[in-house]
Amino acid sequence: MPRLALAAAGLIAASLAAQPAVAQRSGTYAVMGVAVDGTAYEGSATLAATGPQTWRINWRVGSDTSAGVAITVGNMLVVGYVAGRETGAAYYEVQANGNLVGRWTQGRNGGLGSETLLPR
């Protein structure tokens, strides 16, 4: 019986991971976030599909720009990006209303920032 339960759990997890992100769409998003040092910021982001589960993302916050690529895994958008000469990583949970709510880190010093992308 434990084997059957384990196999069923594995099948359920695999089917959830294979589903596309909920309400994910290409387009422009308003960005609201809090940097590692606690400073609030606002800007915009553009998300463009490059395949069934792959994306290109570009951010503009003030005069700073960042560019990255992403994949969807279930209801998560997982991102790698470059901002200036620093690399970063982020993840966002895709909400049913299309909002993306996530966390990010960047550069050698790390730390975690938070960010929400709101569809425009």
Secondary structure, DSSP 4 states (H G I P E B T S, - for coil): -HHHHHHHHHHHHHHHHHSPPTT---EEEEEEEE-TTS-EEEEEEEEEESSSSEEEEEEEETTEEEEEEEEEETTEEEEEEEETTEEEEEEEEEPTTS-EEEEEEETTT---EEEEEEE-
